[in-house]
Amino acid sequence: MTDPVPDPGDDVALYVHWPYCARICPYCDFNVVRDRGRGEEQAALADAILTDIEAQAALAGPRRLASIFFGGGTPSLMAPEAVAAVIGRARALFPPRGYIEITLEANPTDAEADRFAALAGAGVNRLSMGVQALDDAALAFLGRNHSADEARRAVAVAGRAFQRLSIDLIYARPGQTVEGWTAELSEALDLGFEHVSPYQLTIEPTTAFGRAVARGAWTPPDEDAAAALYETTQAVLEGAGFVAYEVSNHARGVAARSGHNLHVWRGGDYIGVGPGAHGRLTLDGVRTATVAHRGIGPYIAGVAAGAPWADSERLDTQAAAEERVLLGLRTVEGVALADLARLGRSTDTGPLAALIEDGFLEPRAGRVATTPRGRPVLDAVLKALLA
């Protein structure tokens, strides 16, 4: 019997976007900037984030805090005092029911590892570390400013400082073989983390990698090679006790899963603060999508003027249901049949019935979930389901 999926209810999570990076990675299409010589701006941004949290709390009304996630960018470059101030303000405005997960993204440079104890002291209890590779040539290709040895040291330091530890890895790099990736994954598993997010290298046209591929400087692995690397990822991690509870997230045990991400994937409300941050809030009974100003200056000015959002949209019933399906089918929990019914989808006929019959989706205790066959081609499954 399938365990019931927790209902996020009225609880609200907090996402904090810190856009500064020591170096811009060539594959990154996030809202980031170089952090050199920006001390005064960073202090002003930290203050604006606190003000923004208060303003959105007034809109959201009395809620309980579900989780906090510091993303970026590189939030491990954020002053620990600023991190502590954000956590304290969020807790005061949205008193949590008890323990909550507070995640912060970091890179494994020695300079950042020196800050881990201070960040833990500020209230962070889960670190998500961008290891990306354990091969120096691969790290150089990916534009990372750490070595494989630094990554190993940083993971060891983080394991002593934080209650929970996750790492990111990137595969489907040019020239990567199944044998080489198997060995790299196996070595990574010896580092002692409880959660791993393996991402297939995606080439976005606006990035340095996108421009390089467009001019023929190098070629990504073809579809068959990428699929073989994906299957290898699943097999190696499953063999080590990591369950793929979402398309790109594997955890060793239910407790190791990302509580913040699950809250979002289950359709819970979350406040987004910081330049370019997205949020979802139920306001006056309507789910509302928010997007903050992308530029640091415009965001700070917008907060001061009481208008931090560049855009907000009240989602109608269909748009909200579509979003719920798009997020939920990424996870092993899937989505409720009721959400699909709002879109006119039935297990008896139409695209949902066809996808079930073809083995891409499966009904499960009042829900529908993606099968192992459907997960690698999820984009195509969603396109067929929602067309």
C-alpha positions in Angstrom: 0.0 0.0 0.0 1.3 3.4 -1.0 2.0 5.8 1.9 -0.2 9.0 1.7 1.6 12.0 0.2 1.8 14.9 2.8 -0.3 17.9 2.0 1.7 21.1 2.2 -1.4 22.9 3.4 -1.0 26.6 4.2 2.7 26.3 5.2 5.0 28.5 3.2 8.7 27.9 2.2 11.2 30.6 1.6 13.6 30.7 -1.4 16.5 33.3 -1.2 18.4 34.0 -4.4 22.0 35.3 -3.9 23.3 36.1 -7.4 27.0 36.6 -6.8 29.6 34.1 -8.0 33.4 34.1 -7.9 33.3 32.8 -11.5 30.5 32.4 -14.1 30.4 28.7 -15.2 30.1 28.3 -19.0 27.0 26.1 -18.8 25.1 28.3 -16.3 22.0 30.3 -17.5 20.9 31.4 -14.0 20.7 35.0 -12.9 24.3 35.5 -11.7 27.0 38.2 -11.6 30.7 38.3 -10.7 31.1 39.3 -7.0 34.3 41.3 -7.2 34.2 44.8 -5.6 30.5 44.6 -4.7 30.7 44.8 -0.9 28.4 47.8 -0.5 25.9 46.5 -3.0 25.8 43.1 -1.3 25.1 44.8 2.1 22.2 46.7 0.5 20.9 43.6 -1.2 20.9 41.7 2.2 18.9 44.5 3.7 16.5 44.6 0.8 15.9 40.8 1.1 14.9 41.2 4.8 12.5 44.0 3.8 11.1 41.9 1.0 10.4 39.0 3.4 8.5 41.2 5.7 6.4 42.7 2.9 5.5 39.3 1.4 4.7 38.0 4.9 2.2 40.8 5.3 0.6 39.7 2.0 0.6 36.0 2.8 -0.9 36.4 6.3 -0.3 34.1 9.2 1.5 30.9 8.1 3.9 28.3 9.3 7.4 28.1 7.9 8.1 24.8 5.9 11.7 25.3 4.9 14.4 27.8 3.7 16.6 27.4 0.7 19.5 29.7 -0.1 20.3 29.3 -3.9 22.1 31.3 -6.5 24.6 32.2 -7.5 26.8 31.1 -4.7 25.1 31.8 -1.3 28.1 30.4 0.6 29.7 33.7 -0.4 27.0 35.5 1.6 28.1 36.9 5.0 27.1 34.4 7.7 25.6 37.3 9.7 23.3 38.0 6.8 22.3 34.4 6.5 21.5 34.3 10.2 19.5 37.5 9.9 17.4 36.0 7.1 16.8 32.8 9.0 15.9 34.8 12.1 13.5 37.1 10.3 11.7 34.2 8.5 11.3 32.2 11.7 9.9 35.3 13.5 7.4 36.0 10.7 6.4 32.4 10.1 6.9 30.4 13.3 7.7 26.8 12.3 6.0 23.8 13.8 9.3 22.3 14.8 12.5 21.3 13.0 12.7 22.7 9.5 15.3 22.1 6.8 17.5 25.1 6.0 19.6 24.4 2.9 22.4 26.5 1.4 24.2 25.9 -1.8 28.0 26.0 -1.8 31.1 25.4 -3.9 34.0 23.2 -2.7 36.7 25.8 -2.8 39.0 25.9 0.2 37.9 29.5 0.8 34.3 28.6 1.0 35.0 25.5 3.1 36.6 27.8 5.7 33.1 29.4 6.2 31.1 26.2 6.7 31.3 26.3 10.5 30.1 29.9 10.6 27.2 29.1 8.2 26.2 26.2 10.3 26.3 28.5 13.3 24.0 30.9 11.5 21.4 28.2 11.4 22.0 26.3 8.1 21.5 22.5 8.7 21.8 21.1 5.1 24.5 21.9 2.6 24.1 21.3 -1.2 27.6 21.3 -2.7 28.4 21.8 -6.4 31.1 19.2 -6.7 30.1 18.6 -10.4 33.0 16.2 -11.2 35.9 14.4 -9.5 38.2 14.7 -12.5 40.5 17.8 -12.8 40.3 17.9 -16.6 36.5 17.7 -16.5 36.4 20.4 -13.8 38.6 22.7 -16.0 36.3 22.1 -19.0 33.2 22.9 -16.8 34.9 26.2 -15.7 34.9 25.3 -12.1 37.4 27.0 -9.8 38.1 24.0 -7.5 40.1 20.8 -8.0 39.0 17.2 -7.3 41.1 17.2 -4.2 39.5 20.4 -3.0 36.1 18.8 -3.5 37.1 15.7 -1.4 38.4 17.9 1.4 35.3 20.2 1.3 32.9 17.3 1.5 34.8 16.0 4.5 34.6 19.4 6.2 30.9 19.8 5.4 30.2 16.4 6.8 31.5 17.5 10.2 29.7 20.9 10.1 26.2 20.1 8.8 23.5 17.5 9.8 22.7 16.8 6.1 24.8 16.9 3.0 24.0 16.7 -0.7 26.2 17.0 -3.7 25.6 17.9 -7.4 27.3 16.1 -10.3 27.3 16.7 -14.0 27.4 13.9 -16.6 27.1 13.6 -20.4 30.2 15.6 -20.8 31.9 15.4 -24.2 34.0 12.3 -24.6 32.7 10.8 -21.3 32.4 7.0 -21.3 30.2 4.6 -19.4 33.3 3.0 -17.8 34.8 6.4 -16.8 31.5 7.6 -15.4 31.0 4.4 -13.4 34.4 4.8 -11.8 33.8 8.5 -11.0 30.4 7.8 -9.5 31.8 4.9 -7.5 34.5 7.2 -6.1 32.0 9.8 -5.3 29.9 7.4 -3.3 32.9 6.9 -0.9 32.6 10.6 0.1 29.8 9.9 2.6 26.9 12.2 1.5 23.2 11.1 1.8 21.8 12.9 -1.2 23.0 13.4 -4.8 21.7 15.4 -7.7 23.2 14.1 -11.0 22.4 16.5 -13.8 22.8 15.8 -17.5 24.8 18.6 -19.1 22.3 20.8 -20.9 23.4 23.2 -23.6 21.6 26.5 -23.3 22.0 28.8 -26.3 22.6 32.0 -24.3 25.6 30.4 -22.3 29.3 30.2 -23.3 28.8 26.5 -23.9 25.8 27.3 -26.2 27.9 29.7 -28.2 30.8 27.2 -28.4 28.6 24.4 -29.6 26.9 26.6 -32.2 30.3 27.5 -33.7 31.4 23.9 -33.7 34.1 24.2 -31.1 32.9 20.9 -29.5 30.0 18.5 -29.7 27.9 17.1 -26.9 27.3 13.3 -26.6 24.7 12.0 -29.0 21.3 10.8 -27.8 22.4 7.1 -27.4 25.5 8.0 -25.5 23.6 10.3 -23.1 21.0 7.6 -22.6 23.6 5.1 -21.7 25.2 7.5 -19.2 21.7 8.1 -17.7 21.1 4.4 -17.3 24.5 4.0 -15.7 23.7 6.7 -13.2 20.5 5.0 -12.2 22.1 1.6 -11.8 25.2 2.7 -9.8 23.2 4.9 -7.4 20.4 2.3 -6.9 23.0 -0.3 -6.3 24.4 1.9 -3.5 21.0 2.4 -1.8 20.1 5.7 -3.4 16.5 5.9 -4.5 15.6 8.2 -7.4 12.7 10.1 -5.8 12.7 12.7 -8.5 14.2 12.8 -12.1 17.5 14.3 -11.0 17.5 13.7 -7.2 18.6 10.5 -5.4 18.5 10.0 -1.6 19.7 7.3 0.7 16.4 7.0 2.8 13.3 9.1 3.0 14.7 11.4 5.6 17.5 12.4 3.2 15.2 13.7 0.6 15.1 17.5 0.1 12.1 18.7 2.1 12.2 22.1 0.5 12.0 20.8 -3.0 9.3 18.3 -2.1 7.2 21.1 -0.7 7.5 22.9 -4.1 6.9 19.8 -6.1 3.8 19.0 -4.0 2.3 22.4 -4.9 3.1 24.2 -1.7 3.3 28.0 -1.4 6.8 29.5 -1.4 8.1 33.1 -1.2 10.9 34.0 -3.5 13.2 36.9 -2.5 16.3 38.2 -4.2 17.0 39.3 -7.8 15.0 37.2 -10.3 13.6 34.9 -7.7 10.3 33.1 -8.5 7.6 32.5 -5.9 4.1 31.0 -5.7 1.7 32.4 -3.1 -2.0 31.8 -2.6 -3.5 35.3 -2.3 -7.2 35.9 -1.7 -7.7 32.2 -2.6 -5.9 32.4 -5.9 -2.5 30.8 -6.6 -0.2 33.7 -7.8 3.1 33.4 -9.6 5.6 36.1 -8.8 9.0 37.0 -10.4 11.3 39.6 -8.8 13.2 42.1 -10.8 16.3 40.4 -12.3 18.8 43.3 -11.9 20.3 43.8 -8.5 19.8 47.6 -8.6 16.2 47.4 -9.9 15.4 44.8 -7.2 16.7 46.9 -4.4 14.9 50.0 -5.7 11.7 47.9 -6.2 11.8 46.7 -2.6 12.3 50.2 -1.4 9.3 51.4 -3.4 7.1 48.5 -2.3 7.2 46.8 -5.7 9.9 44.1 -5.8 8.1 42.0 -8.4 8.7 42.6 -12.1 5.7 40.4 -12.8 2.9 38.6 -11.0 0.2 36.4 -12.5 -3.0 35.1 -10.9 -3.2 31.5 -12.2 -6.6 30.2 -13.3 -7.7 26.7 -12.5 -6.3 25.1 -15.6 -2.9 26.9 -15.3 -2.6 25.9 -11.7 -3.5 22.3 -12.5 -1.0 22.1 -15.4 1.8 23.4 -13.1 0.9 20.8 -10.5 1.1 18.0 -13.1 4.4 19.3 -14.5 6.0 19.4 -11.1 4.4 16.3 -9.6 5.2 13.9 -12.4 8.9 14.6 -11.8 8.6 12.7 -8.5 8.0 9.1 -7.6 4.9 10.4 -5.7 3.3 11.5 -9.0 0.0 13.6 -9.0 -3.5 13.0 -7.8 -6.1 11.8 -10.3 -8.1 14.9 -9.2 -5.4 17.2 -10.6 -5.6 15.4 -13.9 -9.4 15.4 -13.9 -9.3 19.2 -13.7 -7.5 19.1 -17.1 -10.1 16.7 -18.5 -7.7 13.7 -18.3 -9.0 10.3 -17.5 -7.4 6.8 -17.1 -10.2 5.4 -19.3 -9.6 7.4 -22.5 -7.5 10.0 -24.2 -3.7 10.7 -23.7 -3.5 9.6 -20.1 -5.0 6.2 -20.9 -2.7 5.9 -23.9 0.4 6.7 -21.8 -0.6 4.2 -19.2 -1.2 1.5 -21.8 2.2 2.2 -23.3 4.0 1.9 -20.0 5.1 5.5 -19.5 2.7 6.3 -16.6 1.0 4.1 -14.0 -2.0 4.5 -11.7 -1.2 4.1 -8.1 -3.7 4.5 -5.1 -5.6 7.5 -6.5 -2.6 8.9 -8.1 -0.6 8.6 -11.4 3.2 8.4 -11.4 5.9 8.2 -14.1 7.4 4.7 -14.6 11.1 4.0 -15.0 10.4 3.8 -18.8 8.7 7.2 -18.8 11.2 9.1 -16.6 14.0 9.4 -19.1 11.6 10.9 -21.7 9.5 12.9 -19.3 9.4 16.0 -21.4 7.8 14.0 -24.3 5.4 12.4 -21.8 4.3 15.7 -20.5 3.9 17.1 -24.0 1.7 14.2 -25.0 -0.3 14.4 -21.8 -1.0 18.1 -21.8 -1.2 18.8 -25.5 
